[in-house]
């Protein structure tokens, strides 16, 4: 009877060890996967020329304000104001007219 109990204990230990090994492999795979996602996210958020272009195309008003500020610093506010008003007003009117007729 003791021999049978010893065999079942060894079998139970073997099952437990194989389950622990499987769980360890799953945790390791999940850890590697999460690190890969973090690396990809960090790379997507890094400062590169492609990411700057994508950010500026997503926020055109920020780009416009940046160019107005840069133009003001380089050539002065007296020369920038008429250009901004002329092109900005024309673009705003054209966009509103286009939106009205496309509806």
N, CA, C and O atoms as a MOPAC input file, in Angstrom:
PM7 MOZYME 1SCF
protein

 N      0.81100 1    -1.18200 1     0.00000 1
 C      0.00000 1     0.00000 1     0.00000 1
 C      0.86400 1     1.26000 1     0.00000 1
 O      0.54700 1     2.24400 1    -0.66800 1
 N      1.96300 1     1.21400 1     0.76100 1
 C      2.83900 1     2.37200 1     0.77000 1
 C      3.47200 1     2.61100 1    -0.59500 1
 O      3.65700 1     3.75700 1    -1.00600 1
 N      3.80000 1     1.54200 1    -1.28900 1
 C      4.41200 1     1.67400 1    -2.61500 1
 C      3.45900 1     2.40100 1    -3.57400 1
 O      3.89300 1     3.25200 1    -4.35100 1
 N      2.16900 1     2.07100 1    -3.52000 1
 C      1.17900 1     2.71800 1    -4.37600 1
 C      1.05000 1     4.20600 1    -4.01400 1
 O      0.93900 1     5.04600 1    -4.90600 1
 N      1.06400 1     4.53100 1    -2.74800 1
 C      0.97100 1     5.92000 1    -2.31400 1
 C      2.19000 1     6.70100 1    -2.77600 1
 O      2.07300 1     7.86200 1    -3.16900 1
 N      3.35800 1     6.07300 1    -2.73300 1
 C      4.57900 1     6.74700 1    -3.16100 1
 C      4.54000 1     7.02700 1    -4.66600 1
 O      4.95400 1     8.10200 1    -5.09900 1
 N      4.05800 1     6.09400 1    -5.45600 1
 C      3.96000 1     6.31200 1    -6.89900 1
 C      2.98100 1     7.42900 1    -7.22500 1
 O      3.25000 1     8.24700 1    -8.10400 1
 N      1.87100 1     7.47500 1    -6.54500 1
 C      0.90800 1     8.53400 1    -6.83800 1
 C      1.45800 1     9.89000 1    -6.39700 1
 O      1.16200 1    10.91300 1    -7.01500 1
 N      2.26100 1     9.89600 1    -5.32500 1
 C      2.87800 1    11.15800 1    -4.90900 1
 C      3.87900 1    11.62000 1    -5.95200 1
 O      3.94300 1    12.81100 1    -6.25700 1
 N      4.66500 1    10.69700 1    -6.50700 1
 C      5.61500 1    11.05700 1    -7.56300 1
 C      4.88100 1    11.52800 1    -8.82200 1
 O      5.30700 1    12.47400 1    -9.48400 1
 N      3.80000 1    10.87100 1    -9.13200 1
 C      3.01800 1    11.27900 1   -10.29600 1
 C      2.41200 1    12.66300 1   -10.07300 1
 O      2.38500 1    13.49300 1   -10.98100 1
 N      1.93000 1    12.90000 1    -8.86400 1
 C      1.35600 1    14.21400 1    -8.54200 1
 C      2.42200 1    15.29100 1    -8.61100 1
 O      2.15900 1    16.38900 1    -9.10000 1
 N      3.63700 1    14.99100 1    -8.12100 1
 C      4.72800 1    15.95900 1    -8.20000 1
 C      5.10900 1    16.23100 1    -9.64800 1
 O      5.39600 1    17.37200 1   -10.01000 1
 N      5.11300 1    15.20500 1   -10.47100 1
 C      5.45000 1    15.37900 1   -11.88300 1
 C      4.40600 1    16.24000 1   -12.58100 1
 O      4.74700 1    17.10200 1   -13.39100 1
 N      3.15100 1    16.01000 1   -12.27100 1
 C      2.07900 1    16.83400 1   -12.85500 1
 C      2.21700 1    18.27100 1   -12.39300 1
 O      2.07900 1    19.19900 1   -13.18900 1
 N      2.48800 1    18.46000 1   -11.10700 1
 C      2.64800 1    19.80300 1   -10.56600 1
 C      3.84400 1    20.51300 1   -11.19800 1
 O      3.74500 1    21.68900 1   -11.54600 1
 N      4.96400 1    19.82200 1   -11.35000 1
 C      6.14900 1    20.42700 1   -11.95700 1
 C      5.91300 1    20.77000 1   -13.42600 1
 O      6.35600 1    21.81600 1   -13.89900 1
 N      5.21700 1    19.89400 1   -14.14600 1
 C      4.93700 1    20.21100 1   -15.55100 1
 C      3.98700 1    21.40100 1   -15.65500 1
 O      4.11900 1    22.21900 1   -16.56600 1
 N      3.04100 1    21.50400 1   -14.74200 1
 C      2.12800 1    22.65300 1   -14.72200 1
 C      2.89900 1    23.93000 1   -14.39900 1
 O      2.65000 1    24.97400 1   -15.00200 1
 N      3.82600 1    23.85500 1   -13.45900 1
 C      4.64000 1    25.02300 1   -13.11900 1
 C      5.50800 1    25.44900 1   -14.30600 1
 O      5.68300 1    26.64100 1   -14.55600 1
 N      6.04600 1    24.47500 1   -15.03200 1
 C      6.87000 1    24.78700 1   -16.19800 1
 C      6.03600 1    25.45400 1   -17.29300 1
 O      6.49100 1    26.40400 1   -17.93100 1
 N      4.83300 1    24.96400 1   -17.50700 1
 C      3.94900 1    25.55900 1   -18.50100 1
 C      3.58000 1    26.99200 1   -18.11200 1
 O      3.58300 1    27.89300 1   -18.95100 1
 N      3.26400 1    27.19000 1   -16.84000 1
 C      2.90900 1    28.52700 1   -16.36000 1
 C      4.08800 1    29.48500 1   -16.49600 1
 O      3.90800 1    30.64300 1   -16.87300 1
 N      5.29300 1    29.00800 1   -16.19100 1
 C      6.49800 1    29.84300 1   -16.32300 1
 C      6.69900 1    30.24800 1   -17.77600 1
 O      7.02200 1    31.40200 1   -18.05800 1
 N      6.51300 1    29.31300 1   -18.69800 1
 C      6.67500 1    29.62200 1   -20.11800 1
 C      5.63600 1    30.65100 1   -20.57300 1
 O      5.95500 1    31.54200 1   -21.35900 1
 N      4.40600 1    30.53500 1   -20.08800 1
 C      3.36000 1    31.49300 1   -20.45300 1
 C      3.67600 1    32.87400 1   -19.89200 1
 O      3.49400 1    33.87600 1   -20.58300 1
 N      4.14200 1    32.93800 1   -18.66300 1
 C      4.50300 1    34.23400 1   -18.06800 1
 C      5.67300 1    34.87000 1   -18.80400 1
 O      5.68400 1    36.07800 1   -19.04200 1
 N      6.65500 1    34.05600 1   -19.16300 1
 C      7.80000 1    34.57400 1   -19.90300 1
 C      7.37000 1    35.11700 1   -21.26000 1
 O      7.84100 1    36.17400 1   -21.67900 1
 N      6.48400 1    34.40800 1   -21.95000 1
 C      5.98100 1    34.87900 1   -23.24800 1
 C      5.19300 1    36.17800 1   -23.09900 1
 O      5.31100 1    37.07800 1   -23.93100 1
 N      4.39600 1    36.27500 1   -22.04700 1
 C      3.63000 1    37.50800 1   -21.81500 1
 C      4.56200 1    38.67000 1   -21.49600 1
 O      4.32200 1    39.79600 1   -21.93300 1
 N      5.61500 1    38.40800 1   -20.74400 1
 C      6.57400 1    39.44600 1   -20.38900 1
 C      7.30800 1    39.94900 1   -21.63100 1
 O      7.46800 1    41.15500 1   -21.81600 1
 N      7.74800 1    39.03200 1   -22.47000 1
 C      8.43600 1    39.42500 1   -23.70100 1
 C      7.48200 1    40.19800 1   -24.61200 1
 O      7.87600 1    41.18200 1   -25.23800 1
 N      6.24000 1    39.75400 1   -24.68300 1
 C      5.25700 1    40.45400 1   -25.51100 1
 C      4.97900 1    41.85400 1   -25.02100 1
 O      4.86100 1    42.77700 1   -25.82700 1
 N      4.87000 1    42.03600 1   -23.70600 1
 C      4.60300 1    43.37700 1   -23.17500 1
 C      5.79500 1    44.29100 1   -23.38000 1
 O      5.62100 1    45.48900 1   -23.60500 1
 N      7.00300 1    43.75000 1   -23.30600 1
 C      8.19100 1    44.57900 1   -23.57000 1
 C      8.24800 1    45.00200 1   -25.02900 1
 O      8.67000 1    46.11600 1   -25.33900 1
 N      7.82700 1    44.12400 1   -25.92000 1
 C      7.81300 1    44.47000 1   -27.34100 1
 C      6.80300 1    45.57700 1   -27.61200 1
 O      7.06700 1    46.47900 1   -28.40600 1
 N      5.65200 1    45.51100 1   -26.95600 1
 C      4.63600 1    46.55800 1   -27.12400 1
 C      5.14000 1    47.87900 1   -26.56300 1
 O      4.93200 1    48.92700 1   -27.17500 1
 N      5.80000 1    47.84700 1   -25.40600 1
 C      6.35000 1    49.07500 1   -24.82900 1
 C      7.40600 1    49.67900 1   -25.74300 1
 O      7.46700 1    50.89700 1   -25.91300 1
 N      8.24300 1    48.81600 1   -26.33500 1
 C      9.28300 1    49.30700 1   -27.23500 1
 C      8.66600 1    49.93300 1   -28.48500 1
 O      9.12300 1    50.97500 1   -28.95300 1
 N      7.62900 1    49.29600 1   -29.01900 1
 C      6.96700 1    49.83600 1   -30.21000 1
 C      6.28100 1    51.15900 1   -29.89300 1
 O      6.31200 1    52.08400 1   -30.70500 1
 N      5.66000 1    51.25600 1   -28.71200 1
 C      4.99400 1    52.50000 1   -28.31500 1
 C      6.01300 1    53.61000 1   -28.12200 1
 O      5.78700 1    54.74400 1   -28.54400 1
 N      7.13500 1    53.28900 1   -27.48500 1
 C      8.17200 1    54.30000 1   -27.28500 1
 C      8.74500 1    54.75200 1   -28.61700 1
 O      9.05300 1    55.93000 1   -28.79700 1
 N      8.88900 1    53.81800 1   -29.55100 1
 C      9.41700 1    54.18000 1   -30.86700 1
 C      8.41800 1    55.05000 1   -31.63500 1
 O      8.81500 1    55.97800 1   -32.33900 1
 N      7.12600 1    54.74900 1   -31.49900 1
 C      6.10500 1    55.54500 1   -32.19200 1
 C      6.02400 1    56.95200 1   -31.62000 1
 O      5.67400 1    57.88800 1   -32.33900 1
 N      6.33900 1    57.11800 1   -30.33900 1
 C      6.27000 1    58.42600 1   -29.70900 1
 C      7.59400 1    59.16900 1   -29.74100 1
 O      7.67700 1    60.29000 1   -29.23800 1
 N      8.62800 1    58.57800 1   -30.31600 1
 C      9.92100 1    59.23200 1   -30.34000 1
 C      9.89900 1    60.40300 1   -31.31300 1
 O      9.02900 1    60.50000 1   -32.17800 1
 N     10.85700 1    61.27100 1   -31.15300 1
 C     10.93300 1    62.47000 1   -31.97700 1
 C     11.71500 1    62.14800 1   -33.24100 1
 O     12.94000 1    62.03000 1   -33.20700 1
 N     11.01600 1    62.00700 1   -34.33900 1
 C     11.66800 1    61.75700 1   -35.62400 1
 C     10.99200 1    62.63500 1   -36.67000 1
 O      9.95000 1    63.24000 1   -36.41900 1
 N     11.59700 1    62.69000 1   -37.82200 1
 C     11.06100 1    63.54100 1   -38.87400 1
 C      9.67600 1    63.08500 1   -39.32300 1
 O      8.80100 1    63.91000 1   -39.58400 1
 N      9.48000 1    61.77800 1   -39.41300 1
 C      8.16400 1    61.25700 1   -39.81900 1
 C      7.11400 1    61.56100 1   -38.76200 1
 O      5.98700 1    61.92100 1   -39.10500 1
 N      7.45700 1    61.42500 1   -37.48600 1
 C      6.50100 1    61.69600 1   -36.42400 1
 C      6.18200 1    63.18400 1   -36.31500 1
 O      5.05000 1    63.55700 1   -36.00700 1
 N      7.16200 1    64.02100 1   -36.56400 1
 C      6.90000 1    65.46800 1   -36.53200 1
 C      5.95600 1    65.84300 1   -37.67200 1
 O      5.01900 1    66.61700 1   -37.47700 1
 N      6.20200 1    65.29400 1   -38.85900 1
 C      5.31000 1    65.56600 1   -39.99200 1
 C      3.89700 1    65.09200 1   -39.72300 1
 O      2.93300 1    65.78300 1   -40.05300 1
 N      3.76700 1    63.90700 1   -39.11800 1
 C      2.44100 1    63.37900 1   -38.78900 1
 C      1.76100 1    64.26500 1   -37.74500 1
 O      0.56200 1    64.52900 1   -37.84000 1
 N      2.51600 1    64.72000 1   -36.75900 1
 C      1.93000 1    65.57800 1   -35.71900 1
 C      1.48700 1    66.91700 1   -36.29800 1
 O      0.43200 1    67.43500 1   -35.93300 1
 N      2.28200 1    67.47100 1   -37.18800 1
 C      1.91600 1    68.75700 1   -37.78000 1
 C      0.73000 1    68.62900 1   -38.72600 1
 O     -0.07200 1    69.55600 1   -38.83400 1
 N      0.60700 1    67.50300 1   -39.40700 1
 C     -0.55700 1    67.33800 1   -40.27200 1
 C     -1.82100 1    67.08600 1   -39.45800 1
 O     -2.92200 1    67.38600 1   -39.91700 1
 N     -1.67200 1    66.53600 1   -38.25000 1
 C     -2.82700 1    66.33600 1   -37.38300 1
 C     -3.27500 1    67.63100 1   -36.72100 1
 O     -4.43900 1    67.76100 1   -36.34300 1
 N     -2.36900 1    68.58500 1   -36.57800 1
 C     -2.69500 1    69.84400 1   -35.90300 1
 C     -2.32000 1    71.01900 1   -36.80300 1
 O     -1.30700 1    71.67200 1   -36.55400 1
 N     -3.10200 1    71.30700 1   -37.83700 1
 C     -2.71700 1    72.37100 1   -38.76700 1
 C     -2.73800 1    73.76300 1   -38.14300 1
 O     -1.99600 1    74.64400 1   -38.57800 1
 N     -3.57300 1    73.97100 1   -37.13400 1
 C     -3.61200 1    75.30400 1   -36.51700 1
 C     -2.33600 1    75.58100 1   -35.73500 1
 O     -1.87700 1    76.72200 1   -35.67900 1
 N     -1.76600 1    74.56000 1   -35.13900 1
 C     -0.49300 1    74.73000 1   -34.43200 1
 C      0.59600 1    75.07800 1   -35.43100 1
 O      1.44600 1    75.92600 1   -35.15800 1
 N      0.57600 1    74.43300 1   -36.57900 1
 C      1.54900 1    74.73500 1   -37.62700 1
 C      1.39100 1    76.16900 1   -38.10600 1
 O      2.37400 1    76.88100 1   -38.30900 1
 N      0.14100 1    76.58500 1   -38.28400 1
 C     -0.10600 1    77.94500 1   -38.74400 1
 C      0.38700 1    78.96600 1   -37.71400 1
 O      1.03500 1    79.94900 1   -38.07500 1
 N      0.08600 1    78.73800 1   -36.45500 1
 C      0.54200 1    79.67500 1   -35.43000 1
 C      2.05900 1    79.69100 1   -35.32300 1
 O      2.65300 1    80.74300 1   -35.09200 1
 N      2.68300 1    78.54300 1   -35.48700 1
 C      4.14400 1    78.49100 1   -35.45800 1
 C      4.75000 1    79.25600 1   -36.61100 1
 O      5.74400 1    79.95900 1   -36.43000 1
 N      4.16300 1    79.13200 1   -37.81500 1
 C      4.70900 1    79.88300 1   -38.94100 1
 C      4.46300 1    81.38100 1   -38.80800 1
 O      5.29000 1    82.18800 1   -39.23200 1
 N      3.33200 1    81.75300 1   -38.22300 1
 C      3.09300 1    83.19100 1   -37.98400 1
 C      4.11700 1    83.73000 1   -36.99900 1
 O      4.67000 1    84.81000 1   -37.20600 1
 N      4.37000 1    82.99100 1   -35.93600 1
 C      5.35600 1    83.42300 1   -34.93900 1
 C      6.75100 1    83.51000 1   -35.53900 1
 O      7.47700 1    84.47100 1   -35.28800 1
 N      7.12900 1    82.51600 1   -36.32700 1
 C      8.45000 1    82.52700 1   -36.95300 1
 C      8.57000 1    83.67900 1   -37.94200 1
 O      9.59600 1    84.35800 1   -37.98100 1
 N      7.52500 1    83.90600 1   -38.74300 1
 C      7.54900 1    85.02400 1   -39.67500 1
 C      7.62600 1    86.36200 1   -38.96500 1
 O      8.30200 1    87.28200 1   -39.42600 1
 N      6.92100 1    86.46900 1   -37.82600 1
 C      6.96700 1    87.70900 1   -37.05500 1
 C      8.37100 1    87.95600 1   -36.51500 1
 O      8.84800 1    89.09000 1   -36.50900 1
 N      9.01800 1    86.91000 1   -36.07100 1
 C     10.37300 1    87.06300 1   -35.55600 1
 C     11.37200 1    87.37900 1   -36.66100 1
 O     12.32000 1    88.13100 1   -36.43500 1
 N     11.17700 1    86.82000 1   -37.84800 1
 C     12.15400 1    87.01100 1   -38.91500 1
 C     11.96400 1    88.31400 1   -39.68200 1
 O     12.93900 1    89.03100 1   -39.90700 1
 N     10.74500 1    88.64100 1   -40.08900 1
 C     10.56800 1    89.82700 1   -40.93700 1
 C      9.76800 1    90.93700 1   -40.26500 1
 O      9.58600 1    92.00300 1   -40.85300 1
 N      9.29500 1    90.71100 1   -39.06600 1
 C      8.60900 1    91.76500 1   -38.33600 1
 C      7.10200 1    91.68100 1   -38.46000 1
 O      6.57300 1    91.18100 1   -39.45400 1
 N      6.40700 1    92.18200 1   -37.42700 1
 C      4.94800 1    92.07200 1   -37.40400 1
 C      4.26000 1    92.93700 1   -38.46200 1
 O      3.16400 1    92.60000 1   -38.90900 1
 N      4.87800 1    94.03700 1   -38.86500 1
 C      4.25100 1    94.92800 1   -39.85000 1
 C      4.11400 1    94.27300 1   -41.22000 1
 O      3.15100 1    94.53200 1   -41.94200 1
 N      5.05800 1    93.44100 1   -41.57100 1
 C      4.99900 1    92.78400 1   -42.88300 1
 C      4.23900 1    91.46700 1   -42.82700 1
 O      3.72200 1    91.00800 1   -43.84500 1
 N      4.16600 1    90.85700 1   -41.65300 1
 C      3.49900 1    89.56300 1   -41.52700 1
 C      1.98100 1    89.72400 1   -41.44700 1
 O      1.24200 1    88.91600 1   -42.00900 1
 N      1.51300 1    90.76400 1   -40.75100 1
 C      0.07900 1    90.93600 1   -40.51800 1
 C     -0.73400 1    90.98600 1   -41.82300 1
 O     -1.73700 1    90.27900 1   -41.92600 1
 N     -0.34300 1    91.79400 1   -42.82000 1
 C     -1.14600 1    91.80400 1   -44.05500 1
 C     -1.15800 1    90.45200 1   -44.77500 1
 O     -2.18100 1    90.04700 1   -45.32800 1
 N     -0.03200 1    89.77000 1   -44.76400 1
 C      0.04100 1    88.46700 1   -45.43300 1
 C     -0.87400 1    87.47200 1   -44.73000 1
 O     -1.61800 1    86.73300 1   -45.37500 1
 N     -0.81100 1    87.46000 1   -43.40100 1
 C     -1.62600 1    86.52400 1   -42.62100 1
 C     -3.10500 1    86.82800 1   -42.81400 1
 O     -3.90900 1    85.91900 1   -43.02100 1
 N     -3.45900 1    88.09200 1   -42.74700 1
 C     -4.86500 1    88.45400 1   -42.91400 1
 C     -5.36500 1    88.11400 1   -44.31800 1
 O     -6.46900 1    87.59500 1   -44.48100 1
 N     -4.55000 1    88.40800 1   -45.32400 1
 C     -4.97800 1    88.15300 1   -46.69500 1
 C     -5.12200 1    86.64600 1   -46.95600 1
 O     -6.16000 1    86.20200 1   -47.44700 1
 N     -4.11000 1    85.87900 1   -46.63600 1
 C     -4.17400 1    84.44500 1   -46.91500 1
 C     -5.11000 1    83.72800 1   -45.94400 1
 O     -5.83100 1    82.81300 1   -46.34100 1
 N     -5.10300 1    84.13300 1   -44.69000 1
 C     -5.97300 1    83.49200 1   -43.70500 1
 C     -7.43700 1    83.74500 1   -43.98200 1
 O     -8.25400 1    82.82800 1   -43.89700 1
 N     -7.77900 1    84.97500 1   -44.31200 1
 C     -9.16800 1    85.32500 1   -44.60300 1
 C     -9.63700 1    84.64100 1   -45.88700 1
 O    -10.76300 1    84.14800 1   -45.95400 1
 N     -8.79300 1    84.61000 1   -46.88500 1
 C     -9.14800 1    83.94700 1   -48.13900 1
 C     -9.35200 1    82.44900 1   -47.92000 1
 O    -10.32500 1    81.88100 1   -48.41700 1
 N     -8.46900 1    81.81900 1   -47.19900 1
 C     -8.59600 1    80.39100 1   -46.91900 1
 C     -9.81900 1    80.07500 1   -46.08400 1
 O    -10.50400 1    79.08200 1   -46.33200 1
 N    -10.09900 1    80.91200 1   -45.09500 1
 C    -11.26500 1    80.69100 1   -44.23900 1
 C    -12.55600 1    80.80500 1   -45.04400 1
 O    -13.46900 1    79.99400 1   -44.88600 1
 N    -12.62600 1    81.83200 1   -45.91900 1
 C    -13.82500 1    82.00300 1   -46.73800 1
 C    -13.97900 1    80.84100 1   -47.71400 1
 O    -15.08400 1    80.32600 1   -47.88500 1
 N    -12.90500 1    80.42600 1   -48.34600 1
 C    -12.98100 1    79.32200 1   -49.31600 1
 C    -13.41000 1    78.02700 1   -48.63400 1
 O    -14.21100 1    77.27000 1   -49.18400 1
 N    -12.88800 1    77.77400 1   -47.45600 1
 C    -13.26900 1    76.55400 1   -46.74300 1
 C    -14.74300 1    76.57500 1   -46.35100 1
 O    -15.43300 1    75.56400 1   -46.48000 1
 N    -15.22700 1    77.71200 1   -45.87500 1
 C    -16.63200 1    77.80000 1   -45.49000 1
 C    -17.56200 1    77.67500 1   -46.69100 1
 O    -18.61100 1    77.03800 1   -46.59200 1
 N    -17.19700 1    78.27000 1   -47.81700 1
 C    -18.02200 1    78.14400 1   -49.02400 1
 C    -18.04200 1    76.71200 1   -49.50900 1
 O    -19.09200 1    76.18900 1   -49.88000 1
 N    -16.87700 1    76.07500 1   -49.50700 1
 C    -16.78700 1    74.67300 1   -49.93500 1
 C    -17.60500 1    73.77200 1   -49.03500 1
 O    -18.26200 1    72.85000 1   -49.51700 1
 N    -17.57600 1    74.02200 1   -47.73700 1
 C    -18.36800 1    73.22500 1   -46.79700 1
 C    -19.86300 1    73.42900 1   -47.01200 1
 O    -20.63700 1    72.47900 1   -46.89300 1
 N    -20.27900 1    74.64600 1   -47.32500 1
 C    -21.70000 1    74.92300 1   -47.55700 1
 C    -22.22800 1    74.19800 1   -48.79000 1
 O    -23.33600 1    73.66100 1   -48.78600 1
 N    -21.40800 1    74.19100 1   -49.85700 1
 C    -21.87500 1    73.58000 1   -51.09700 1
 C    -21.75200 1    72.07400 1   -51.11200 1
 O    -22.45000 1    71.42000 1   -51.88700 1
 N    -20.90200 1    71.50100 1   -50.29700 1
 C    -20.76800 1    70.04000 1   -50.27200 1
 C    -21.82200 1    69.37900 1   -49.39200 1
 O    -21.97700 1    68.15900 1   -49.44600 1
 N    -22.52900 1    70.12400 1   -48.60700 1
 C    -23.57100 1    69.54300 1   -47.74800 1
 C    -24.78900 1    69.26500 1   -48.50400 1
 O    -25.76700 1    68.77500 1   -47.94000 1

